Amino acid sequence: MERKREKVAVLGAGSWGTALAMVLADNGHEVRLWGHNPVQIDEINQFHTNKKYLPEIELPSGIIGYSSLKEALEGIETVILAVPTKAIREVLGKMAEVYMQPLLIVHVSKGIEPDTLMRISEMIEEEASPEMLQGIVVLSGPSHAEEVSLRHPTTVTVSSKNMEYAEKIQDLFINNHFRVYTNADLIGVEIGGALKNIIALAAGISDGLGYGDNAKSALITRGLAEIARLGVKMGASPLTFSGLTGIGDLIVTCTSVHSRNWRAGNLLGRGHNLEEVLENMGMVVEGVRTTKAAYQLAREFEVKMPITDALYDILFNGVNPKDAVDDLMTRQKKHEMEDLTNILEDRAD
């Protein structure tokens, strides 16, 4: 597949940013990988490794590390924003100080901002000046950085308000081991990617308690219903949640030891408190912040989200994980198809 060689800046030298930089380099692009740790950047340039985040992986020579944001952005038209949700506004502010040309910004994080209740694309629209923002694309789907870096088969979705931009990013990334689909449902793609982290935390707690596959299967299934209920109320298509950024991302995040949200939940289920868990992880656990945001969204949109409510009580109200899970199992009886009917009715409205 012949493609135009482009200069692309990847902002965020964590595991996901580095793995995506590898995909771009494999496709022949010149990749500038920016990080705020000069020692880490020196390692990338001298040894072609990023051992803290991707041990035993050799990085392609087409990836050049930058600790200067200004230098990383010089002459760039496309930026991959691979920083945690809580750092989005800070990084955009720093970008505005050093660069003011139109940029196509591709965000690859999965979260919702508490209190403002904004999706990441909305945060970017609010924070980036019109002079700096050409367009926004989201890339999401079932994709562990560890497996992408090993070039294992992976499939993701891109979405945008302007589908020409989504198709451009599809062409930028797609190759034999990294398949990219397009989906015009920007809201659904972002909501599915963000809320699955909540269910992954709950699945990890269930496993940490030793409750087995039956309980986890129920959490995943009922969790998908919660995600779809809220997503449709917010304007998403219910079909999106049966796709890669819905059930696909939910399965991989709830069942894999690569998932930091599952691992965090597992530690909580084993009796560790939240502070200990976050310190032990050493990386951002997006599901914690997203649980707070989803709890707030459920009340704003008047949507019942019992798993989210239970996890909120565990994380922020000190409720014992076993008690919270047991309470979920003793909720009042209802018909399984009631949720599907309500979701479809909400969409029809």
N, C-alpha and C positions, 0 to 999 in steps of 0.2 A: 504493500500500500504506500504510494507516494504521497508525501505531505510536505507542506511548507514548513521549513525550520523557523521556529519562533524563539524569542527570548521571553521567558516566563519567570516571574518572581514568586517563590513560595515563602510566605511569611509564617514562621513557626517551625522550628526544627525538632519537634517532638516526634513520636513514632508515626503518626498519621501524616504529618507534613513531609517527613523524610520518605515514607513509602510512596506517596503520590509524586514526589520529586523523582523517584526512581522510575515510575511509569513514564513520566514526561521525558526523562533522559533516554529511556529505552526507545522512545519514539523519535529520537534524534533532535530534540529541542535543547537549547541552551538554558539550563536551569540555575537560577540564583536562589539558594536556600538561606534565608535570613533567620538568625537567632540572636538573643541578647547576651549569650554567654560566650565570650571570646575564646575560652579554652575549648569549648565544644566545637566552635567554628574552625579553630586551628586543627583539631583532630579530623574533622571532615576533609579539610584541604590537604593535610599532610598524609593521612593514613587511609582516607576514603572509608571511614567507619563512623558510626554514631552509637557506640557500645552501650551507653546508658539506656537508650530506647530500643535499639535493634541489635542485640548482641549477635556476633558471628555473621553479620551481613556485610558484604563488601559493596560499597556504593559505586555506581557508574562514574566514569571520569567526567561525564557531562554535567555533573552537579558541582557547583562552586559555592562554598560557604561565604556568607557576608555577615559581619557584625555591624556594619554601617547601613542603616536603612536607606539613606540617601543614595548611596552607591548601588544598593540592590535594586532600587526602583528606576535608576537612570535609563531612559530609552525604552521603558517597559510599557506594554499596552494591556497585558493580562496579569492579574494578581490572584494567587491562590491564598485565601485567608484561612490558615490552619492553626488558629489560636483558640484557647478556651473561650466560652461565651462571656465570662466575666472580664476578659481582656480585649474584647472587640472594640469597645469605645476608645480605650487607651491607645491601641495600635492605630486606629483610624485618625486619632488626634495627632499622633506622631507623624503619620503619613502626610497629613495636611501641612505640617511645618516644613517638610522637605520636598514636596512634589505636588504640582497642581496641574497635571495633564489628565485628560479623560482616561479612565481606567475601567476595564471590564473586571469586576470583582467577583470571584468564585468563592463562596464560603462553604466550608466542608465540616463545620462543627455542628453539634446537635444539642440544642438547648433552647430555653425560653427565659427571658430576663424577669426575675421576680419583681413585683411591685408595678413596673411599667407594663408587664405582661406582653411584651413585644417579642415576635419572632425575630430571628437574626437578620433576615432581609429588611425588616422594618427598622431595626437598630441601625443598620448600615445606611438606609435611606435618610434617617434622622441625623446621623452623625457626619456623614460625608457631604462635602459641599458640592453643589451642582457642577462646578468647574472640574471636580476630580472624578465624578461618577458618570461613566458611560452607560453602565448597566450592571445588573446583579444576576448571578446564576447560583443555584444551590446544587451541590453534588452530595448524594446521600445513598444509603443502601446497606445491605449486609456485607460488611467489609472490615475484617480485622487487619490492622497494619502488618502484623507479624506474617500473615499469609500472603498479603499483597507483596511484601518485600521478598518472599520466596518465589514469587511469580506463579502462585497457585491460581487456578481459575477463579475469577471474581466478577460479579455483575453488579452494577450500580445504576442509579438514575440521575439525570440532570433536569432541572426545571428553571423556568424564568418567566417573567411577565412578557418578555420578548423572546419567542421561541427561536428566532434566528441566532440569538446569543447562546441559547442552550445547545443548538446544533453545532455551533462553532466549538464549544467546549467538548461536546461529544467527539468531534473529529480530533481535537487536541489530545484526548486521552485514550481513545479506543485502540486496542491492539489484540493480539491473539489470546492473551491471558487476562485482559481487563476489558470486559464488554460493557458498553454504556448505552442505556436506553434513554429516551426523552419522555417527559410527562408534563403536560401543561398545567397540572394542578399544583401550583407552588405552595399553597396553604397546606394541602394534604401531605406533600412530601416533607415539609418542615415539621409539621405536627407529628407525623408518624416517627420521624427520626428522633425527635426530642422526647416524646412520651414513652417510647419503648425502654428508655433507660430507667424509668420508674418501675416498670414491670420486671426488668432485669434485677434491680435491687431486691424486689420482693421474692423473685425466684431464688436468688442467692440466699436470702434469709431462710426460705423454706428448706433448701438443701442443707444449710448450716444447722438447722434444727433436726435434720435427719428424717424429713417427712417423705422423701422419695419421689419417684417419677409421677405417680398419680396426682399428687398435690401440685407439682410444678406444671403438669399439663393443664390442670384446671386454672392455675394462675395465668398461664399464657393465653388460654382461650378467653377467659373472662377479662383479662387485661386488654386484649384486642378489642373487645366490645366497648370497654371504657374509652379507649383511644378513639375509636370510630364515633362514639356518641359525642364526645367533645369536638372532634375534628369537623364533623358535619355541621354542628351548631355554629362553628366558626367560619363555615363557608367551603369546606373541603368536599370532594366527591367521595362517597363511600367506597367506590371501586378502588381508589388509591390504597386503601388499607388491606386489600387482598393481594397487593403487589409487593414489589421488592422493598419499598420503604415502609410497608406496613408489616404484614405477617413475616416477610423475608427477614427484615432487620430484627424483628422481635424474636424469631427463633434463634438466630445466631447469637444474639446478645444474652439471651436467657439460658443458653445451654453450653456455652464455651468458657473454658478457663482463661481464654484470652481476654474476656470481657472484664474490664475493671469495675463496672457496675455490679456484675454478678459476684466478683471476688469481694467487693466491699460488703455486699449483702450477706455473703457467706460468713464473713467475719462477724457481722452484727448478729447473725443467727447463732454463732458459736459463743456469744456472750461478751464480745468486746463492745466498748462504747464508741460513739461516733468519732470523738476526738482521736482515740487510739486508731481507729480504722483509717481515717484520713491521713494520719501521720505515717501509718504503715504502708499505704498505697504509694506515696511519693509522686503521684500524678493526679490530675484533676478528675474527680468523680462527678460528671455532669448531672447525674440523676439526683443528687442531693439538692442542688439549686432548683432543678426542674420540678422536683416534688413540691417545693414551696410555691412555685409559679402555677403549677397545675391545680393545686389546692385552691389557690385564689381564682383561677379561671373557672373552676367548677362552680364556684359560688356566683361569679359574675354571669355565667351563662345558664345557671340553674340546672346543672347536669349532675346526676348521681355517679360518683366515682369512688366506690367503697374501698378498692385496693389502694388508691391514692390516699384516701383519708386514713387508712390504717398505717400506711408507710409514713405519712406526715406525723402521726402520733408517736411512732417509734423514733423518728429522727429528731423531732422538735419538742415533744411533750414527755419524753422519758418512759413511754409505755413499753412494757416487756414484749419482745417480739413474739414469744409463744402465745401470750394472751391476745395479741392483735390478730394473729393468724387464726386462733381458735374462735375469736369473735366473728371473723369472716365466714367460717364454716357454719355458724349458728344463726346467720341472718334469716329473715323470714322467707318462706318458700315463695317461688314465682315460676312462671313458665319460661323455658329457655328461649323460645322464639320471640318473647316480648321485646327484647332489646333490638332484634333485627327489624321488627315491625316499626318500633319507635324511630330507629335510625332512618329507615326509608321514608317515613312520614315527615321527619324533620327535613329531609332532602327535598321532598315534594313541596313543602311550604316555601 
